[in-house]
Amino acid sequence: MDKQEFIKRIAGCVQKYAPAYGILVHSPIIAQAILESGWGESRLAAVYHNYFGLKCGTKWTGKSVNLSTMEEYTPGTLTQIKDNFRVYDNMEEGVKGYFEFIQLSRYQNLRGITDPETYLKTIKADGYATSSKYVDNTMRIVTQYDLQQYDVKGAGSMAKLASAVLAQARAWIGRNEADGTHKGIIDVYNGHKPLARGYKVKYTDAWCATFVSAVAIKCGLTGIIPTECGCGQMIALFKNLGEWQESDSRTPSPGDIIFYDWDDTGAGDCTGWPDHVGIVESVSGGKITVIEGNKNNAVGRRTLDVNGRYIRGYGVPKYDKEAAGNGSQATKSVAAVAKEVIAGKWGNGEDRKNRLTAAGYNYKAVQDQVNALLKGTAAATKSVAAVAKEVIAGKWGNGKERKNRLEAAGYNYNEVQAKVNAMLR
């Protein structure tokens, strides 16, 4: 096929699948296919329908082929290697495979970008390509062939997604001072101008607020998550944006920014000077899971009670509402989501856990139900009345935890709760 026909066919596939994955800009992806596949004429594209040079990695379970490729690990020096590449049955599956590939956590900051050059710079920084001229070469194709005509019109600027913030925060878990990997986070902060109060953060400084700010910078969300390297100053900025919730007793949402005061007495609403900050990852069973920078000199998780001691208050960014399965609020039953997991919708391993948690689901409850369904043991074995008596006795917990546990065991939560209510009247 000629070049214009190749563009139209690739563009049609990109436009079909991009919206479902939160990708709003199409032109750089079309250009990537052109560049990576040599207009569809490379052996990998022509024979195996892999138009983006997608390697197998550890998560790929489909067909593969071992081929030679060139990598630029050192600027200006090309190295030939052999690697395993993904194989697809046709062009549409190959393009869909690209979007499935960028569901890896490190690529979640691509969601919502509408500027083609920003998209290419971001995916290059995320580790997609080794070529030092990758952005320039791909943008040249975007411009030469007027590929922006295929972009979504009127999409606005960056979509403000809590799920993108959580994905970026998770991608940095484990970075620490001991091996110096925390420096990359501080570099992201210092590379964003203007610097808050004109201060360049040192590698030896406390970096919890710097971590939150760097996540916002990577996701392009500094308009709703203000950049600061100091917790007190960050609270002041949240107040200026009308995004501050003073009450430390509120139940937060995933993506909220939680502040701590280590001098909190535990009595009343804490209004002291904040000492630490993190990003709420999930809330389940009265417990809050938070991702924090500079927690024991590393990026890690903390779990605490809703309305627990030391909570100072919350920054509440004005995120866009997300569709079920992509956002931060669970909308389906555990049983329904478990069936989707079995069907392959939610990925595998750590990727599955991250996506379910970001969508607001209790990962353990879903996985328990998946295991039960696959073993054929998900059917309820007791009467509604018997289970209701167990609920009253405290066996099944309370609130959302009770609902998750009952559904994971195969019981109809509404029927059980109605019986409980009737018994207690």
N, C-alpha and C positions, 0 to 999 in steps of 0.2 A: 504493500500500500504506500501511497505518497505521504509526504509530511503532513499535509492538512487533514487527510483522512485519519492518520495516526493520532493527531491532536484531538480531533472530534471524538474518536472512539475512547481514548483515555479520559477526556474531559467528561464524557457521558457517564463513565463508571465512577469517576471521582465525585461528580455531582450527586450520584445516586447514593453513595455510602457515607460521604463526609458528614452530613447533618446528624446521623445516628450516633456518631462518635464525638460530637461537640467541636468538629473542625469547621471553621467558618470561611477560611480562605482556600481557594482551589488552585490558583495559578502556580504557586511554587511547587505543588505536588505534581501537576502536569509536567512542569519543567524538570522535576527530578526524574520522572519516568523517561523523558526524552534523553536527558544526560546519562542516566545510569544504563539505559538499554541501547543507546546508539540508534534512536528512532525505531526501537523494536527489532533491530537486526542482530543484536548480540546473540550468541548461542544460548545464554541463560534466558533471554527473553523469547527468542523465536522458537526454541524447542521446549523450554520448561516454564514459560509464561511468568517468569519472575522479572518484573520490569524495574525493580528498585534495588537489586543487589542484596536482597534480604538473606542473611545467614541464618542458620538453624538455631544456634544458641541452645541452652539447656531445656527450654520449655517446648520446643517444637517436637511433635510426635507424628507429623505427616511425612510424605515422600521427600527425598533429598537427592542431591547430586554433588559430587566432589569435583570442583573446578579450580583453575588457577585464577588469581586476581592480583591487582597491584594496590598496595597500601602506602601511604605517605606518613609513616610514624615519626620521621624527622623531617622538618620543613625543607623542601627542595630535593629530597632523596626518596626515590620510589623503590619499594621492596616487593618482589614477587613472592606470593604465598599460595598455598592450596588450602581450601576450606570447604565446608559443607554448606550448600545453599538450599533454600526451600524450593519445592517444586509445586506448581499449580496446574490445573487442568485446562484453564482458558484465561483470556485477558481479564474478564470480570472477576474471577476468583483471585487472580494475581493482584488486582487493585484492592479488592476487599482485604486481602492478606496484608497489605501495607497498613491499613487502618487497624487491623487486629494487632500487628506488630507494635504500633506506637501506643498500645494500651499498657506497655511496660511503664512502671511508675516514673521512671526518669523522663518520660515524654509527656506527662500529664499537663505540663505547663504550656503545651501547644494549643490546648483547648481555648477557644475564644479569640485567638489572634486573628486580626483582619488585614494586617499589612504584610505583603509577601516577603519583603526583606527581613522584617522582624521574625517571621516564621522560620526562614532559612537560617538566620543567625542563632535562633534559639535551638533548633534541632541540631545544628552543627555543634553548639556548645554542650548539648546533651550527650554527645558522643556518637551521633549517627554516621558521620563521615570523617575521614582522616585528612583529606586533601586541604591544603592551606588556601586554595583558591575556590573551594566548593561554593561558597556564597556568591562570589563574583561571577563564576561561570554559570551558575544556575539562574541568577538574576538577569544575566545577559540574554538568556533564552526567553525569560518572561517578557522582557522588553522587546526583543527582536520579533517575536511572534504574537505580540499583543495578547498575551494570555490572560491579562486581567479582565478581559471581556467575559471570562467564565467565572469570575468571582461573584459572591453573593452581594447584591446591591442593597444598600440601606441597612446593612447589618450593624452599623455603629462601630464603636471601638471595641476594646477588650471586654468580653463577657466576664462578669464578676462571679466566679464559681468557688464555693467553699470546697468542693471536691478537688479542685486544682491545687488549692492551698494545702490540703491534707496530703495529697500525693507528693508535693514537693517536700513537705516536712518529713514524711516517711522516708523519702529518698536519701535524706541526710542522717537518718538514725545510725548511730555507730561512729560518726565522725567525732574526733576527740583531740585533746591537747597532747596526749602522750605520743602519738605518731604524727602530729602536725596537720592532720586532715581537716581540722577546724579552720585552718587558715583560708581555705577556699571560700568558706562562708563569709568570713570577715572581708575577703577581697571583693566579694559581690557587693557587700555594703559600701565599702570605700570607693568602689567604681561607679556608684550612683551619685550624680550631682544634681543639686547642691547637697553637700553633707550637712546633716542636722547640726546647727550651732557651729558649723565650720570645723568640726572635730573629726580627725581621721583616727579610727579605732586601731589600737595596737593589738598585736597577737597575744599580749599578756593581760589585756583588759578583761573584765567580766563581759560576757557576750550573749546573755540571754535575750535582751531587747534587740541586739544586733542580729541574732538568729531570726526572730520574728520579722524584723525589717527586711532581711535578705530574702526570706520566703516571699514576702510581698513584692519585692523587686523582681525576683525571678518569674513571678506570675503576672507581672504588669498591673498589680493592684494597689499601688501606693496611694491612689486616690481614696481608697476606703480603709487601708491599713497604713497609718502614717509611719514614716521612717524615723527612728530615734535609736540612740544607743543607751539611753537612760530610761528606767521604768516610770519615774515620776513625770518626766517630760512627755513620755508617750501617752500617759493618761490625759495630760492637759490637751494634747493634740486630738485624742478621741473625743474629749468634751467639746472642742471647737467644731468637730464634724457632726456633733449631735449623735454620737455613737457610744456614749458612755452609760453603763448601767451600774449605779452605785451599790445596789443591794447585793450583798455577798450570799444571800440565801436563794437566789433565783436558780432555776434549773437551766443550764446553758444549752446551746446547740453546737453541733460540730462546726468548727471554723471560728467560734468565738475566741477572743483573746483573754486569758485569765491571768490576773495579777495576784501576787501574794505579799503579805506583810508578816515576816517572821516574829514580830512583836505583838501580834494579835493575841489578846487574852482569851478569846473564844466567847466573850460575852457581848451581845448586841451586834450592831453593824460596824465592822472595822472601817476606820477612816484614816488610818496611819499612813506613813510614807511607804510606798511599795519597794520590795527588795528583789522581786523575781517575777518572771512572766513566761507564759507558754501558750500553746495553741490547743484548744479542746479538740480531741480526736473523736471521742464517742461518749455517750451517756447511756448507761443501762443498769437497771436494778438499783438505782440510787447511787451509783458509782460513776465518777468522772475519770476518763483516761485522757491524759494530757501529754503532748510531745513538747519537750523543752530543750533549748540549747543551754550549754553550761550547767547541766545537771551532773554533778560529780565530774566536771570538766569534760563532758561529752554531750552529744545529742541522745536523749533517751526518753523513756516514758515514765510518768508518775500516775498513780491511781489514788484518788481521794474521794471522800463522801461529798455528795451534794450538800451545800451549806456547812462544809467542814471548816474546822479551825484553820486560820492563816489565809483564807480567801479574802482578798481586798476588794475585788469588784471585777467587772468585765467590760472590755471593749467589744462592741457588737457591730462588726462591719456590715454594710448594706449590700449583701450578696444578692445576685439574681436568683430567682426561683429556678430550680432544676427539675427535670423530668424524673419520674420514678425510675430507680435503678442507676441514675447518674448523679443524683443530688445527695443531700445529707439527711433526709427524713424518710424513714421506712413507711411504706404505704401498703404492703402486701403481707399476708400471713406467712409464718415461718414455713408452713407446708407448701405454699405456692412457690416461695423462693427456692426451697429445697428441690422442687421439681425442675425449676429453671437451672439450678446448679447441675443437676444430672444431665440436663439437655445441653450443657456446655456454655450457657450464657455468661457465667460469672468467672470463667477461667479456672486455673488450677493453683494449688499451693499457696504461697505467700501472696501472689497476685489476687487470688480469690478472696483471701482474708482481707486484704486492703480494700478491695472494691466493695465487699459487703459492709465492712465497717464504715467506709465513706458514705454509703447509702443509708446508714442509720440502723442496720440490722445487727443482731447479736450473732456474731460468727459461730460461737460454740453451739447455740441453739439450732442454727441452720445446719451446721455440720452433723450434729447428733441426728437430726431428722433425715439428712441425706443418708447417713450410715444405716439408719433404721429402714428406710425405703429400699435400699440396695440389698439388705439382708432379709427383707420381707417381714420385718418385725414391727412395723410402724402401727399396726392396728391396735386400737385400744382393747384392753383385756378385762377392765372392770366396768361396772355399771356407773352411770352418771351419779346416782345417789351415793355410791360407795366413794367415788372420787371427791364428791362434794364434802363428805364427812372428813376426808383427809385434808381438804383445803381448810376447813374450819379448824382442824387440829394443828394447822400451821405447816403441813408437810410440803406444800407446793409454793411457798413464798407469797409475795404480795405484788400488786401492780403489774407492770409490764413483765417482770421476771416470772410471775405466775402464769401469765398468758403464754409466754415463750415456752415454758417447761411443759405446760399441758398440751400445747399444739405439737411440740417435739415428740411427746409420748403418744400422739395420735388421737387425742381427745378434742371435742368441739368446745372451745373455751366459752362461748356464749351459753351453751346448754349447761355446762358445769356451773358457771357463775350465776345463772338464773336459779339453779337448784340451791346453791349456797344461800342466795338472797331469800328464797322461800323458807329454808330451814331456820334462818335467823330471825324471821318475823315473829 
